[in-house]
Amino acid sequence: MSKAISALNVGDKIEVPVLSAYQSRFGAKIVFKVADKNHSGYPSNSVTLITEKIIQLMCFDAKEPNNSNSDRKQDGNNRYLHSNLLQWLNSNAAAGAWYSAQHSADAPPTNANVYQNNNEYDTWAGFLAMIEPKFVAELLDTTQTVVKNTVTDGGSYETVNSKMFLASNTEVGLENENSIAEGSLLAMFSNDDSRVAYPTSECVSNSEYKNSAFATSQGWYWWLRTPNSLLTSKVCYVIKDGKRTSNLACIGYGGVRPLCNLSSSILVSDTTNSDGNYEIIYNSAPSAPSGITAPATAYSGQNIEVSCAAATDPDGDALTYCFERSYNSGAWTEVQNSAARTFTEAVSTAWNTLKYRVRAKDSYGNYSAYTTSGDIAVIHNQPPVISGSNADLGIKRADFTYQYSVTDPDNDVVNVVEKIDGKTIATKNAITLGETQTLSVSGNTFTALTNAQHTITITATDSAGNSAVRTLTFTKSIAGFVITLSTPLEANSQPTRANIKVTRDIPAGGTFKVEATNNPFDASPVWEDCTNAVVQGVAHVFTNKINTAAQYGMNIRVTVQRGDALTACWVSGIGGNFE
């Protein structure tokens, strides 16, 4: 679970991970303390953090060998805006790339440019490149008020904007420099003891500066941003006992305790970890599921299925979906909490109305808003039950049947309607419950269907208006067909000629053949091709003179092959006369 960082108290600690490549310098994490909340002059709705300890010894600004001012040439520059330390704190550049000249005489903090060659940092990566990128992304730009010295920089004050910054005399509760307030007092500072800071073990071990008094168990000096307003190269800092003095900007044994501001809405862990620190949750709540699907009615004693659309998470976290139910306008109860976006349960006979809602939850315990269904009416009369299950009946090349039965839990009168592609083929009223019913797809019903997939629906509706539907599909696939008169036409003598008409549509790519026989009652009738006569609309003259049967007559046979035809081939009528 999580809570807003604004819920923490001043003095509570938050840890920020250090990237693995830089853990030898800072350790696995840098621990910050809450210094204030909604601090005057800082970004609105923000929380101010300061490192719990001194994280490194570094110069404020390097010597500037080309500076015309002799003090700055030998001892560094005390103008915060131009300081090496401010630039490094706010850089995410790679090793050796963070520095760029801030004025014409500026110089990097090389070994030669720091006091007694202690703790140069020109080859380091920028500070922001060393810590968790998600933390860096949350840093707020902050405007700081800074005094300027009266010797070279004009006195008065200026403002500086940055994400990481140093505290001022005023902010830590020390005397204003040149009677100018550089901001206002931070809540965590109240006296000398509150200003005492200790170095981390990595700070001590990495320092080129060695002193028996410089140890993790003792307070040490740390830089403020405030210059000594009467000098050009000295900067104020807090000394071991929490009081104030100033020293040369180029000394490499001043400690660094950067500050920053985060939005008050940033999330942190609900409780501290084993080190007593809160952990920032770089995480946003997921969106609400964009929709919830539930039926308008449900039947008691049967299952109801409710589903929702997927939510999205800005951080790509895994999501679970929490479904809740209210019945008879009562309280909400969680009924499922899982990654599944579909929920199924049996409808109780005690429920008259239902409503469902769902929200998404990410792996950090952040919830989306709810998405809620409409009211669902519970029907206590049960719908009919059709045997079997929805199915694909496969490929059909000829007439076929399908058998089923219908029952009704309430023994209501049930009517059944059978349809193909939405067109009714049979209506069966007041069927006998449990009796086998036969759906037939034959004759003209089958012949009229195109070669394609078709849908059968069997709808059983009881006298209470409740329905059940069985859905079946099949694919008609006929490459050709042959039509022959089921009973030959009778004649008084053997026909010698015939006029035959075939009503048809045989598109390009299909083939069409018409045959006739003038001895249809013989054991082996002689079939003659009369296609050309039919196409031309003229009579066909029979060449066959054989008729061994006692009866005379004529029969017609039409053969169609679809071939490469792109549309349906059909024959709707066969007629004509003979003599």
MIDRENVO-179968 format. One record per residue (C-alpha): residue number from 0; x, y, z; residue in one letter. Coordinates in steps of 0.2 Angstrom, whole numbers. Layout:
lofi, u, v, w, pavex
NUM, X, Y, Z, A $
...
END
This chain:
lofi, u, v, w, pavex
0, 0, 0, 0, M $
1, 5, 18, -2, S $
2, 2, 36, 4, K $
3, 5, 53, -1, A $
4, 22, 60, 3, I $
5, 13, 75, 11, S $
6, 7, 63, 25, A $
7, 25, 61, 31, L $
8, 31, 72, 46, N $
9, 46, 84, 46, V $
10, 61, 73, 50, G $
11, 54, 57, 42, D $
12, 67, 49, 30, K $
13, 65, 44, 12, I $
14, 78, 34, 3, E $
15, 83, 36, -15, V $
16, 92, 22, -25, P $
17, 109, 25, -32, V $
18, 113, 17, -49, L $
19, 125, 2, -47, S $
20, 139, 11, -56, A $
21, 140, 24, -43, Y $
22, 136, 15, -27, Q $
23, 155, 14, -22, S $
24, 154, 33, -21, R $
25, 137, 35, -12, F $
26, 132, 18, -6, G $
27, 116, 9, -12, A $
28, 105, 24, -8, K $
29, 105, 42, -2, I $
30, 94, 45, 12, V $
31, 84, 62, 13, F $
32, 74, 70, 27, K $
33, 58, 79, 25, V $
34, 64, 97, 29, A $
35, 47, 106, 27, D $
36, 30, 105, 18, K $
37, 22, 119, 7, N $
38, 37, 130, 11, H $
39, 35, 148, 8, S $
40, 42, 153, -9, G $
41, 45, 135, -15, Y $
42, 33, 127, -28, P $
43, 15, 126, -22, S $
44, 10, 109, -15, N $
45, 27, 103, -13, S $
46, 38, 94, 0, V $
47, 56, 99, 3, T $
48, 69, 86, 6, L $
49, 87, 88, 12, I $
50, 100, 74, 13, T $
51, 101, 67, 30, E $
52, 120, 66, 30, K $
53, 134, 74, 21, I $
54, 136, 64, 5, I $
55, 153, 70, -1, Q $
56, 167, 83, 2, L $
57, 168, 95, -12, M $
58, 174, 112, -16, C $
59, 160, 125, -19, F $
60, 170, 132, -33, D $
61, 187, 130, -41, A $
62, 201, 142, -42, K $
63, 200, 153, -57, E $
64, 218, 155, -64, P $
65, 212, 168, -77, N $
66, 201, 178, -66, N $
67, 207, 196, -64, S $
68, 201, 196, -46, N $
69, 216, 190, -36, S $
70, 205, 182, -23, D $
71, 195, 172, -35, R $
72, 211, 168, -45, K $
73, 218, 159, -29, Q $
74, 203, 154, -19, D $
75, 188, 152, -31, G $
76, 172, 161, -34, N $
77, 158, 164, -21, N $
78, 144, 168, -33, R $
79, 132, 154, -31, Y $
80, 125, 156, -49, L $
81, 142, 152, -56, H $
82, 148, 139, -44, S $
83, 154, 122, -50, N $
84, 144, 114, -36, L $
85, 127, 120, -42, L $
86, 131, 115, -60, Q $
87, 137, 98, -54, W $
88, 121, 95, -43, L $
89, 110, 99, -58, N $
90, 118, 89, -71, S $
91, 114, 72, -78, N $
92, 129, 71, -90, A $
93, 141, 56, -91, A $
94, 158, 56, -83, A $
95, 169, 71, -87, G $
96, 155, 79, -97, A $
97, 145, 89, -84, W $
98, 156, 105, -83, Y $
99, 154, 120, -95, S $
100, 161, 137, -92, A $
101, 148, 149, -83, Q $
102, 158, 165, -87, H $
103, 174, 170, -96, S $
104, 186, 166, -81, A $
105, 177, 150, -75, D $
106, 187, 135, -72, A $
107, 183, 116, -68, P $
108, 187, 108, -51, P $
109, 202, 99, -57, T $
110, 216, 92, -46, N $
111, 226, 108, -48, A $
112, 211, 120, -45, N $
113, 206, 113, -28, V $
114, 214, 118, -12, Y $
115, 229, 106, -8, Q $
116, 223, 95, -22, N $
117, 209, 87, -12, N $
118, 193, 80, -19, N $
119, 193, 86, -37, E $
120, 177, 81, -46, Y $
121, 179, 87, -64, D $
122, 179, 69, -71, T $
123, 164, 63, -62, W $
124, 147, 61, -69, A $
125, 134, 74, -65, G $
126, 125, 71, -49, F $
127, 108, 68, -57, L $
128, 116, 54, -68, A $
129, 120, 44, -53, M $
130, 103, 42, -44, I $
131, 87, 34, -49, E $
132, 80, 42, -65, P $
133, 62, 41, -59, K $
134, 67, 51, -44, F $
135, 76, 64, -55, V $
136, 60, 65, -66, A $
137, 50, 70, -51, E $
138, 61, 85, -46, L $
139, 52, 102, -46, L $
140, 61, 118, -52, D $
141, 64, 129, -37, T $
142, 68, 147, -36, T $
143, 81, 152, -23, Q $
144, 85, 169, -17, T $
145, 104, 172, -15, V $
146, 114, 186, -8, V $
147, 128, 194, -20, K $
148, 144, 200, -12, N $
149, 146, 219, -12, T $
150, 164, 219, -19, V $
151, 162, 212, -36, T $
152, 144, 207, -39, D $
153, 135, 222, -35, G $
154, 127, 217, -18, G $
155, 109, 215, -15, S $
156, 103, 198, -21, Y $
157, 98, 188, -36, E $
158, 87, 172, -40, T $
159, 93, 156, -46, V $
160, 82, 142, -53, N $
161, 87, 124, -51, S $
162, 81, 106, -46, K $
163, 95, 103, -33, M $
164, 101, 117, -23, F $
165, 110, 122, -7, L $
166, 102, 129, 9, A $
167, 104, 147, 13, S $
168, 109, 155, 30, N $
169, 91, 161, 32, T $
170, 83, 143, 28, E $
171, 94, 134, 42, V $
172, 90, 148, 55, G $
173, 107, 157, 54, L $
174, 109, 176, 53, E $
175, 104, 184, 37, N $
176, 119, 189, 27, E $
177, 120, 208, 24, N $
178, 103, 209, 32, S $
179, 95, 201, 17, I $
180, 83, 186, 20, A $
181, 87, 172, 7, E $
182, 70, 164, 8, G $
183, 62, 158, 25, S $
184, 66, 146, 39, L $
185, 64, 128, 35, L $
186, 54, 118, 48, A $
187, 67, 106, 52, M $
188, 80, 119, 58, F $
189, 77, 127, 75, S $
190, 94, 127, 84, N $
191, 112, 123, 83, D $
192, 109, 104, 86, D $
193, 97, 103, 72, S $
194, 110, 109, 60, R $
195, 124, 97, 65, V $
196, 127, 84, 51, A $
197, 137, 69, 50, Y $
198, 146, 62, 35, P $
199, 141, 45, 27, T $
200, 154, 31, 28, S $
201, 156, 32, 9, E $
202, 159, 51, 11, C $
203, 173, 47, 23, V $
204, 181, 32, 14, S $
205, 181, 41, -3, N $
206, 188, 58, 3, S $
207, 206, 62, -1, E $
208, 206, 74, 14, Y $
209, 210, 65, 30, K $
210, 208, 71, 47, N $
211, 205, 62, 64, S $
212, 190, 73, 67, A $
213, 182, 68, 50, F $
214, 172, 53, 55, A $
215, 155, 46, 54, T $
216, 152, 48, 72, S $
217, 156, 67, 72, Q $
218, 148, 82, 65, G $
219, 156, 90, 50, W $
220, 156, 106, 40, Y $
221, 143, 108, 26, W $
222, 141, 121, 12, W $
223, 127, 134, 12, L $
224, 123, 144, -4, R $
225, 126, 161, 5, T $
226, 142, 170, 1, P $
227, 152, 181, 13, N $
228, 145, 197, 6, S $
229, 161, 207, 11, L $
230, 173, 195, 1, L $
231, 174, 188, -17, T $
232, 179, 170, -13, S $
233, 172, 165, 4, K $
234, 156, 156, 6, V $
235, 146, 152, 22, C $
236, 145, 135, 29, Y $
237, 138, 126, 45, V $
238, 152, 120, 56, I $
239, 153, 105, 67, K $
240, 143, 112, 81, D $
241, 129, 119, 70, G $
242, 135, 137, 71, K $
243, 141, 147, 56, R $
244, 157, 153, 48, T $
245, 164, 155, 30, S $
246, 178, 148, 21, N $
247, 187, 148, 4, L $
248, 176, 142, -11, A $
249, 190, 131, -17, C $
250, 193, 120, -1, I $
251, 189, 102, -5, G $
252, 184, 98, 13, Y $
253, 167, 106, 13, G $
254, 152, 94, 15, G $
255, 137, 93, 3, V $
256, 119, 92, 8, R $
257, 108, 96, -7, P $
258, 90, 100, -5, L $
259, 76, 97, -18, C $
260, 57, 98, -19, N $
261, 44, 85, -24, L $
262, 26, 86, -27, S $
263, 15, 83, -12, S $
264, 5, 70, -22, S $
265, 21, 59, -24, I $
266, 17, 42, -17, L $
267, 28, 33, -3, V $
268, 27, 17, 5, S $
269, 14, 15, 19, D $
270, 27, 10, 32, T $
271, 46, 12, 34, T $
272, 58, -2, 28, N $
273, 70, -11, 39, S $
274, 82, 4, 39, D $
275, 68, 15, 45, G $
276, 66, 24, 28, N $
277, 51, 27, 17, Y $
278, 52, 22, -1, E $
279, 46, 32, -15, I $
280, 33, 24, -26, I $
281, 37, 30, -44, Y $
282, 20, 26, -49, N $
283, 3, 32, -55, S $
284, -14, 25, -52, A $
285, -21, 15, -67, P $
286, -36, 22, -78, S $
287, -53, 16, -74, A $
288, -59, 1, -85, P $
289, -67, 10, -100, S $
290, -83, 0, -99, G $
291, -92, -14, -90, I $
292, -103, -27, -99, T $
293, -118, -35, -89, A $
294, -135, -41, -95, P $
295, -150, -30, -92, A $
296, -159, -45, -84, T $
297, -153, -61, -75, A $
298, -162, -77, -70, Y $
299, -161, -83, -52, S $
300, -153, -100, -51, G $
301, -143, -97, -66, Q $
302, -126, -89, -69, N $
303, -123, -71, -73, I $
304, -107, -65, -82, E $
305, -100, -48, -80, V $
306, -84, -42, -89, S $
307, -75, -26, -91, C $
308, -63, -17, -104, A $
309, -45, -17, -100, A $
310, -38, -2, -90, A $
311, -21, 6, -94, T $
312, -7, 9, -82, D $
313, 5, 24, -85, P $
314, 19, 14, -77, D $
315, 16, -3, -86, G $
316, 12, -11, -70, D $
317, 3, -28, -69, A $
318, -16, -25, -65, L $
319, -29, -34, -56, T $
320, -48, -31, -57, Y $
321, -58, -29, -42, C $
322, -77, -33, -45, F $
323, -90, -28, -32, E $
324, -109, -32, -31, R $
325, -124, -24, -24, S $
326, -140, -32, -23, Y $
327, -157, -25, -18, N $
328, -149, -8, -17, S $
329, -138, -14, -3, G $
330, -120, -12, 2, A $
331, -106, -16, -10, W $
332, -97, -33, -8, T $
333, -80, -38, -17, E $
334, -84, -54, -26, V $
335, -68, -56, -36, Q $
336, -50, -49, -36, N $
337, -39, -56, -49, S $
338, -31, -52, -66, A $
339, -47, -59, -75, A $
340, -58, -46, -83, R $
341, -73, -58, -82, T $
342, -83, -63, -67, F $
343, -96, -76, -66, T $
344, -108, -81, -51, E $
345, -124, -89, -48, A $
346, -139, -77, -46, V $
347, -148, -80, -29, S $
348, -167, -82, -28, T $
349, -166, -69, -14, A $
350, -160, -55, -26, W $
351, -172, -44, -35, N $
352, -160, -32, -42, T $
353, -142, -32, -45, L $
354, -128, -20, -49, K $
355, -109, -22, -52, Y $
356, -94, -11, -52, R $
357, -76, -14, -55, V $
358, -59, -4, -53, R $
359, -42, -8, -58, A $
360, -27, -10, -45, K $
361, -9, -10, -49, D $
362, 5, -19, -41, S $
363, 8, -5, -29, Y $
364, -9, -5, -22, G $
365, -15, 11, -32, N $
366, -33, 10, -37, Y $
367, -42, 17, -52, S $
368, -60, 25, -51, A $
369, -75, 13, -52, Y $
370, -84, 9, -68, T $
371, -102, 4, -64, T $
372, -115, -6, -73, S $
373, -133, -1, -75, G $
374, -147, -9, -64, D $
375, -150, -28, -68, I $
376, -167, -35, -65, A $
377, -168, -53, -58, V $
378, -181, -64, -66, I $
379, -187, -78, -55, H $
380, -196, -88, -69, N $
381, -183, -98, -78, Q $
382, -180, -98, -97, P $
383, -182, -114, -107, P $
384, -167, -125, -110, V $
385, -162, -131, -127, I $
386, -152, -147, -128, S $
387, -134, -148, -135, G $
388, -123, -133, -137, S $
389, -118, -120, -150, N $
390, -108, -128, -163, A $
391, -102, -128, -181, D $
392, -110, -142, -191, L $
393, -96, -141, -204, G $
394, -98, -142, -223, I $
395, -114, -148, -230, K $
396, -116, -153, -248, R $
397, -134, -160, -247, A $
398, -150, -159, -237, D $
399, -148, -162, -219, F $
400, -157, -162, -202, T $
401, -153, -157, -184, Y $
402, -161, -165, -169, Q $
403, -164, -157, -152, Y $
404, -176, -156, -138, S $
405, -183, -142, -127, V $
406, -187, -142, -108, T $
407, -193, -129, -96, D $
408, -189, -128, -78, P $
409, -207, -121, -74, D $
410, -216, -132, -86, N $
411, -222, -117, -96, D $
412, -229, -118, -113, V $
413, -215, -116, -126, V $
414, -215, -110, -144, N $
415, -200, -113, -155, V $
416, -194, -103, -171, V $
417, -181, -110, -182, E $
418, -172, -98, -193, K $
419, -158, -98, -206, I $
420, -148, -82, -208, D $
421, -163, -73, -199, G $
422, -176, -80, -211, K $
423, -189, -91, -203, T $
424, -190, -109, -210, I $
425, -201, -116, -196, A $
426, -213, -112, -182, T $
427, -218, -125, -169, K $
428, -230, -119, -156, N $
429, -234, -127, -139, A $
430, -221, -141, -142, I $
431, -221, -156, -131, T $
432, -207, -153, -118, L $
433, -193, -166, -119, G $
434, -199, -173, -136, E $
435, -186, -174, -150, T $
436, -188, -160, -163, Q $
437, -181, -161, -180, T $
438, -175, -146, -190, L $
439, -174, -149, -208, S $
440, -163, -140, -221, V $
441, -169, -148, -237, S $
442, -177, -145, -254, G $
443, -179, -127, -259, N $
444, -173, -121, -242, T $
445, -156, -129, -245, F $
446, -155, -126, -264, T $
447, -158, -107, -262, A $
448, -143, -105, -250, L $
449, -127, -99, -258, T $
450, -111, -107, -256, N $
451, -105, -99, -240, A $
452, -107, -100, -221, Q $
453, -124, -99, -214, H $
454, -131, -97, -197, T $
455, -146, -107, -189, I $
456, -154, -101, -174, T $
457, -167, -111, -163, I $
458, -176, -99, -152, T $
459, -187, -106, -138, A $
460, -199, -94, -129, T $
461, -209, -98, -114, D $
462, -226, -91, -109, S $
463, -218, -79, -97, A $
464, -208, -72, -111, G $
465, -191, -79, -107, N $
466, -181, -86, -121, S $
467, -166, -97, -125, A $
468, -156, -98, -141, V $
469, -146, -111, -149, R $
470, -134, -105, -163, T $
471, -127, -117, -176, L $
472, -117, -113, -191, T $
473, -113, -123, -207, F $
474, -105, -120, -223, T $
475, -114, -125, -239, K $
476, -101, -130, -252, S $
477, -107, -137, -269, I $
478, -96, -137, -284, A $
479, -111, -142, -295, G $
480, -128, -150, -296, F $
481, -139, -161, -307, V $
482, -157, -159, -309, I $
483, -168, -173, -316, T $
484, -187, -173, -317, L $
485, -192, -185, -303, S $
486, -205, -193, -315, T $
487, -203, -193, -334, P $
488, -216, -185, -344, L $
489, -228, -198, -352, E $
490, -232, -198, -371, A $
491, -244, -208, -382, N $
492, -229, -211, -394, S $
493, -210, -209, -394, Q $
494, -206, -190, -395, P $
495, -197, -185, -410, T $
496, -193, -167, -405, R $
497, -194, -155, -390, A $
498, -194, -137, -385, N $
499, -185, -136, -368, I $
500, -183, -120, -358, K $
501, -172, -118, -342, V $
502, -173, -103, -332, T $
503, -155, -100, -325, R $
504, -141, -89, -321, D $
505, -124, -97, -326, I $
506, -110, -83, -324, P $
507, -94, -83, -333, A $
508, -83, -97, -327, G $
509, -98, -109, -324, G $
510, -104, -123, -336, T $
511, -121, -128, -341, F $
512, -127, -144, -349, K $
513, -145, -149, -354, V $
514, -149, -167, -359, E $
515, -166, -175, -364, A $
516, -171, -193, -367, T $
517, -185, -199, -377, N $
518, -185, -217, -370, N $
519, -185, -213, -351, P $
520, -194, -229, -346, F $
521, -181, -240, -354, D $
522, -168, -249, -343, A $
523, -154, -239, -352, S $
524, -161, -222, -358, P $
525, -152, -213, -371, V $
526, -148, -196, -366, W $
527, -145, -183, -380, E $
528, -136, -166, -377, D $
529, -148, -152, -382, C $
530, -139, -138, -374, T $
531, -136, -128, -390, N $
532, -155, -129, -394, A $
533, -159, -123, -377, V $
534, -147, -109, -378, V $
535, -153, -104, -395, Q $
536, -171, -106, -391, G $
537, -175, -119, -404, V $
538, -182, -136, -404, A $
539, -171, -151, -402, H $
540, -174, -166, -414, V $
541, -171, -183, -406, F $
542, -159, -195, -416, T $
543, -164, -210, -405, N $
544, -177, -221, -412, K $
545, -176, -235, -399, I $
546, -189, -238, -386, N $
547, -190, -255, -378, T $
548, -202, -251, -364, A $
549, -221, -252, -366, A $
550, -222, -234, -361, Q $
551, -217, -218, -370, Y $
552, -211, -202, -363, G $
553, -198, -189, -361, M $
554, -186, -184, -346, N $
555, -174, -169, -344, I $
556, -158, -168, -335, R $
557, -148, -152, -331, V $
558, -130, -152, -325, T $
559, -122, -136, -318, V $
560, -103, -135, -313, Q $
561, -98, -119, -304, R $
562, -80, -119, -310, G $
563, -72, -102, -308, D $
564, -88, -92, -307, A $
565, -87, -78, -294, L $
566, -106, -78, -291, T $
567, -119, -91, -288, A $
568, -125, -102, -302, C $
569, -143, -107, -301, W $
570, -158, -115, -310, V $
571, -175, -110, -305, S $
572, -186, -118, -318, G $
573, -187, -131, -331, I $
574, -201, -132, -344, G $
575, -206, -135, -362, G $
576, -216, -146, -374, N $
577, -213, -161, -386, F $
578, -221, -169, -400, E $
END
